[in-house]
């Protein structure tokens, strides 16, 4: 089992470089190390998709324009499908998703949702899009630098590789929508 960073859910800021076998991330100035195996990666994958389903649902309801609401709905559809693929594969492989010990991602997601629920109109649109951009950047970095190198099962690796371009597409759409809003 390799010790790796858990940036996919918690949107953590990397600490200064450490040896490749033991990367560390910062969460509120506290270093965190998480051991990843396929069961933990499946749990992270599921949680990441669930979080973006929930933020997408919020965007689909609260967006002040049809484009923002459509973007939220797109997130819900895409992440619901990806989450189900992950769950189906876990069942097929007999893998029980095991969240990382002391995982704070649920609390951090709840805080982000509270913040988003607290704004409306154009302020919501901007906060929602900025959140989605940052979230997808963190997911992409974690997938490329942390999760893929740690995955042992070829089918799980293939699934993560298959859905990875969708994360980039979501980030790019959010960036385009934010740019169209102007300052």
C-alpha positions as CSV (number, residue, x, y, z in Angstrom):
1,X,0.0,0.0,0.0
2,X,1.4,3.4,-1.0
3,X,1.1,6.5,1.1
4,X,-0.3,9.3,-1.1
5,X,-2.1,12.6,-0.9
6,X,-5.9,13.0,-0.5
7,X,-6.6,16.1,-2.6
8,X,-9.5,14.9,-4.6
9,X,-12.2,15.6,-2.1
10,X,-10.7,18.1,0.3
11,X,-9.2,20.5,-2.3
12,X,-6.0,20.7,-0.3
13,X,-2.9,22.8,-1.0
14,X,0.3,20.8,-1.5
15,X,3.1,21.4,1.0
16,X,6.7,21.9,-0.3
17,X,8.0,18.9,-2.3
18,X,8.5,15.6,-0.4
19,X,9.9,12.3,-1.7
20,X,7.7,10.8,-4.4
21,X,6.9,7.8,-2.3
22,X,5.3,9.9,0.5
23,X,3.6,13.1,-0.8
24,X,1.9,15.1,1.8
25,X,-0.8,17.8,1.5
26,X,-1.9,20.7,3.8
27,X,-5.3,21.1,5.3
28,X,-5.5,24.3,7.4
29,X,-1.7,24.1,8.0
30,X,-1.9,20.4,9.1
31,X,0.0,17.8,7.2
32,X,-2.2,14.8,6.2
33,X,-1.0,11.4,5.1
34,X,-3.5,8.8,3.7
35,X,-2.8,5.2,2.7
36,X,-4.6,4.3,-0.5
37,X,-5.7,1.0,-1.8
38,X,-8.3,0.2,-4.4
39,X,-11.1,0.0,-1.7
40,X,-10.2,3.5,-0.5
41,X,-9.9,4.8,-4.1
42,X,-13.4,3.5,-4.8
43,X,-14.7,5.3,-1.8
44,X,-13.0,8.6,-2.8
45,X,-14.3,8.2,-6.4
46,X,-17.8,7.7,-5.0
47,X,-17.6,10.6,-2.6
48,X,-16.2,13.0,-5.2
49,X,-19.0,12.2,-7.6
50,X,-21.6,12.4,-4.8
51,X,-20.3,15.9,-3.8
52,X,-20.5,17.2,-7.3
53,X,-24.0,15.7,-7.8
54,X,-25.1,17.7,-4.7
55,X,-23.4,21.0,-5.9
56,X,-24.8,20.4,-9.4
57,X,-28.3,20.0,-7.9
58,X,-27.9,23.3,-6.1
59,X,-26.7,25.0,-9.3
60,X,-29.6,23.6,-11.2
61,X,-32.0,25.0,-8.7
62,X,-30.4,28.3,-7.7
63,X,-28.7,29.4,-10.9
64,X,-29.8,32.9,-12.0
65,X,-29.6,32.0,-15.7
66,X,-30.6,29.0,-17.8
67,X,-27.0,28.4,-18.7
68,X,-26.0,28.1,-15.0
69,X,-29.0,25.8,-14.3
70,X,-28.2,23.7,-17.4
71,X,-24.5,23.4,-16.2
72,X,-25.7,22.2,-12.8
73,X,-28.0,19.7,-14.4
74,X,-25.2,18.5,-16.6
75,X,-23.0,17.9,-13.5
76,X,-25.8,15.9,-11.9
77,X,-26.3,13.7,-14.9
78,X,-22.6,13.1,-15.6
79,X,-21.6,12.5,-12.0
80,X,-24.6,10.3,-11.3
81,X,-23.5,8.1,-14.2
82,X,-19.9,8.0,-13.2
83,X,-20.8,7.2,-9.6
84,X,-23.0,4.3,-10.7
85,X,-20.3,2.9,-12.9
86,X,-18.0,3.0,-9.9
87,X,-20.5,1.3,-7.7
88,X,-21.3,-1.3,-10.3
89,X,-17.6,-2.1,-10.8
90,X,-17.0,-2.2,-7.0
91,X,-19.8,-4.7,-6.7
92,X,-18.5,-6.8,-9.6
93,X,-15.0,-6.9,-8.1
94,X,-16.3,-7.5,-4.6
95,X,-14.6,-4.3,-3.3
96,X,-16.1,-2.7,-0.3
97,X,-15.5,1.1,-0.5
98,X,-13.5,2.1,2.5
99,X,-13.3,5.9,3.2
100,X,-9.9,7.1,4.4
101,X,-9.5,7.2,8.1
102,X,-10.1,10.6,9.6
103,X,-11.5,11.8,6.3
104,X,-12.8,15.4,6.6
105,X,-14.2,15.7,3.1
106,X,-17.8,15.4,4.1
107,X,-17.4,18.3,6.6
108,X,-15.6,20.4,4.0
109,X,-18.3,19.6,1.4
110,X,-21.0,20.6,3.9
111,X,-19.2,23.9,4.5
112,X,-19.0,24.6,0.8
113,X,-22.7,23.8,0.4
114,X,-23.5,26.1,3.3
115,X,-21.5,28.9,1.7
116,X,-23.2,28.4,-1.7
117,X,-26.7,28.2,-0.1
118,X,-25.9,31.6,1.6
119,X,-25.7,33.5,-1.7
120,X,-28.1,34.1,-4.5
121,X,-28.4,35.6,-7.9
122,X,-25.3,36.6,-9.8
123,X,-23.3,36.2,-6.6
124,X,-24.4,32.5,-6.4
125,X,-23.5,32.0,-10.1
126,X,-20.0,33.3,-9.6
127,X,-19.4,31.4,-6.3
128,X,-20.8,28.2,-7.8
129,X,-18.6,28.4,-11.0
130,X,-15.5,29.3,-9.0
131,X,-16.2,26.4,-6.7
132,X,-16.6,24.0,-9.7
133,X,-13.4,25.3,-11.3
134,X,-11.4,24.8,-8.2
135,X,-13.0,21.4,-7.4
136,X,-12.4,20.0,-10.9
137,X,-8.8,21.3,-10.9
138,X,-8.2,19.5,-7.6
139,X,-9.9,16.3,-8.9
140,X,-7.9,16.3,-12.1
141,X,-4.6,16.8,-10.2
142,X,-5.5,14.1,-7.7
143,X,-6.5,11.6,-10.4
144,X,-3.4,12.2,-12.4
145,X,-0.8,12.5,-9.6
146,X,-2.2,10.4,-6.9
147,X,-5.1,8.0,-7.7
148,X,-4.0,6.5,-11.0
149,X,-0.5,5.7,-9.8
150,X,-2.0,4.0,-6.7
151,X,-4.7,1.9,-8.4
152,X,-3.9,-1.8,-8.6
153,X,-6.9,-3.2,-10.4
154,X,-6.8,-2.8,-14.2
155,X,-10.6,-2.4,-14.5
156,X,-10.7,0.3,-11.8
157,X,-7.8,2.1,-13.5
158,X,-9.6,1.9,-16.9
159,X,-12.8,3.3,-15.4
160,X,-10.9,6.3,-13.8
161,X,-9.1,6.9,-17.1
162,X,-12.4,6.7,-19.0
163,X,-14.2,9.3,-16.9
164,X,-11.2,11.7,-16.4
165,X,-11.8,13.7,-19.6
166,X,-15.3,14.5,-18.3
167,X,-13.8,16.3,-15.2
168,X,-11.7,18.5,-17.6
169,X,-14.8,19.2,-19.7
170,X,-16.7,20.3,-16.6
171,X,-13.8,22.6,-15.6
172,X,-13.6,24.1,-19.0
173,X,-17.4,24.8,-19.3
174,X,-17.3,26.5,-15.8
175,X,-14.4,28.6,-16.9
176,X,-16.2,29.6,-20.1
177,X,-19.4,30.5,-18.2
178,X,-17.4,32.5,-15.6
179,X,-15.5,34.4,-18.4
180,X,-18.9,35.2,-20.0
181,X,-20.1,36.7,-16.8
182,X,-17.2,39.3,-16.9
183,X,-16.1,41.1,-13.8
